[in-house]
Structures are given as C-alpha cells and as structure tokens.
Amino acid sequence: MSTPAPQPEPLCVDQDTIARMFGVSAKTIFLWRQREGMPHFKIGAKGGTVRFDVQEVREWMRARRVVTTTAGSEAQR
C-alpha cells in the first residue's frame, strides 16, 4: 500500500483558512487587515472576495515577531 503524496500548500486562501493556519479567529484576521495592514487582495466588484497570498502573510507575520530577552523584556526583530 502506497502513501499518498503530500498536497502542496495553496498559494491563495480565504479568510477562514488563513485564520485556521495561524490559530486565530476570522474576526482577528479581519481586524489585522483593517488595523495592522495584513496583506490581502480583493477579487471582483463591490469590495469583492478577500483572499490572502500565504507566503506574503507568512512574511508579514515574521516581520512582527517579538523575541523575549533573558531580562524578560520584549524586542521586535
């Protein structure tokens, strides 16, 4: 019996999927889009359907990474 090949990660996902990927709610993703400038794009007229480029969002998250120092303070990388 053969093991199925792993599926490649999708390049573009919806809000619910990106929320699951990062372990947060869809509302949190909405707020990050509105307040923090999370990268996304819209497809279609009248606001359209929101989609996220997975690699862009990963890079955006990495840029906001906070590292705790040994003294207990936080430093952003």
C-alpha positions in Angstrom: 0.0 0.0 0.0 1.5 3.3 -1.0 1.4 6.6 0.9 -0.4 9.4 -0.9 1.9 12.3 -1.9 1.7 15.3 0.3 -0.5 18.1 -1.1 1.2 21.4 -1.8 0.2 24.3 0.3 -2.3 26.5 -1.7 -0.9 29.9 -2.9 -4.1 31.8 -2.2 -6.6 31.2 0.6 -9.7 32.7 2.1 -10.1 34.4 5.5 -11.3 31.3 7.4 -8.4 29.2 6.0 -5.7 31.8 6.9 -7.3 32.1 10.4 -7.0 28.3 10.9 -3.4 28.3 9.6 -2.4 30.8 12.3 -4.7 29.6 15.1 -6.8 32.7 15.4 -10.4 33.7 14.7 -11.6 35.1 11.4 -12.5 38.2 13.3 -8.9 38.6 14.3 -7.8 38.3 10.7 -10.4 41.0 9.8 -9.0 43.3 12.4 -5.4 42.7 11.4 -6.4 43.6 7.8 -8.2 46.7 8.9 -5.9 48.0 11.7 -2.5 46.4 11.1 -2.3 46.3 7.3 -2.2 42.5 6.9 -1.6 41.9 3.1 -4.6 40.7 1.2 -6.4 41.3 -2.1 -9.9 41.5 -3.3 -11.4 39.8 -6.3 -14.5 41.2 -8.0 -16.7 44.3 -7.8 -18.2 46.0 -4.7 -15.5 45.0 -2.2 -15.1 41.6 -3.8 -14.0 38.4 -2.2 -10.9 38.7 0.1 -8.0 36.4 -0.5 -4.6 36.0 1.1 -1.3 35.0 -0.5 0.0 32.5 2.0 3.7 33.4 1.5 3.0 37.2 1.9 1.1 36.6 5.1 3.9 34.4 6.5 6.5 37.1 5.7 4.2 39.8 7.3 3.9 37.7 10.4 7.7 37.1 10.6 8.3 40.9 10.4 6.2 41.3 13.5 7.8 38.6 15.5 8.6 39.5 19.1 11.5 37.9 20.9 11.7 37.8 24.7 15.1 38.6 26.1 16.6 36.9 29.1 15.7 40.0 31.2 12.1 39.4 30.4 11.7 42.4 28.1 10.5 42.1 24.5 12.4 43.1 21.4 10.9 43.1 17.9 13.0 41.5 15.2 
